[in-house]
Amino acid sequence: MTIQLIGRKKCRHTQKAQRYLKERGVSFQFLDLAERTLSPGELDRIAAAAGGYEQLIDTESKSYADRGMQYMEFDAQEELSEDPGLLRVPIIRGDRGVAVQPSPDEMKRVVGS
């Protein structure tokens, strides 16, 4: 399986992850969330590997603040299905697991280089 990088082109963290992968010569597939959202099955698999839907919610995102989610109780799975702007990006998927907003050590673990 090739590495899959999920994020947004304009996101600084996604750009860093792209640079990391390119510098190491790792082939990867990029999925831009601004153009295409994750299917419910993909979201389920990523959430299961990442430790739950709560781990995928970006509490510092504009969508989170605009919707006033810090003041409400919500179902993380339902909210992520409705608004992909709540996803913490980048997400790196590979044979060795999933990393959400990974540090260089986590990227090394998932990518294997």
N, C-alpha and C positions, 0 to 999 in steps of 0.2 A: 504494500500500500504506500502510495506517495504521501507526503506530508500535506495536510490541508491547513491553510491559514485563513481564518475567518476574521474579518474586521471591516474597517472603512478606510478608503483611500486617503482621506484628509486627517485621519487620526494619527497623532504623533507616535503613540505606542505601537500602532500597526506598522508604521513606517520603520520603526526601530527593529521590529521583528523581521520585516522583509529584508532589511539590510543585513541582519544577523544571518539569515538563511542564505542570502546571495553570497556573502563573504566566505561562507563555508562550502559553497558549491552544492548545496542541498536543493534538489528539485522539489517544487511545491506547487500546489494548486491554490489560487487566491480566490476567495469568495467575498465580494463586496456587499455588505449588508445594505448599502444605499440602493443597490440595483436589484438584489434578490434576497428574500428572507429565508430563514431556515424552515424546513418542513417540520411538522409536529414530531415525526419519528426521529429526525436528526437532533432536534432539541431534547427529546427524551434521552437519547444515547449520550449526548454531551453532558446533560445534567447528571445522569447516573455515574458517569466516569469522573465528574468534577465534585461529586459529593452532595448533590441536590440542587434544586432550582434556586434556593436562596443564595448559593455561591455564585450564581450567574448574574445577579442583579447588581447594577452599578449604582450605588447610593450617592455617587458624586456627579451623576449625569444630569444634563439639562432636563431630560424627560422626567426624571425622578422628582426634581425640584418643581418643575412646571405643574405637575399633576398633584403636588402636595402629598406625596406618598409617605413622607417621613411622619405624617400625622395620622395615617390610617392603617388599618389592618387589611391585608390583601393576600390573595392566593398567587404566589410567585409564578406558578406555571401558567395560569390564566393571563396574568399581566405580560409576561414575556411573549406569549403567543400573539397578543394584541399589539404590543409595541416593541419592535426589535431595538429601538433606541435605548432600552433599559439594559441591554446586554453589556457585560464587561468585555471589552475587546482589547487586544487580540486574543483569539482562541486558537491554539495550535493542537491539531489532532494528528495522531500517527499510530503505528502499530504498538508503540510503548505507552499509550495513554493519551490523556488530554491535559492541557495546561491553560488556565485562564489568567490573563494578564501576567504571563510568566516572567520570572527573573531569568538571567542568563543560565543559572544552574538548572532551573526547571526546563528551559528550552533544550539544554544539553541532554537531559534525561529523556525527553520525548523524541527528540531528533536523533539522538545517538551519535553525535559527533562533537 
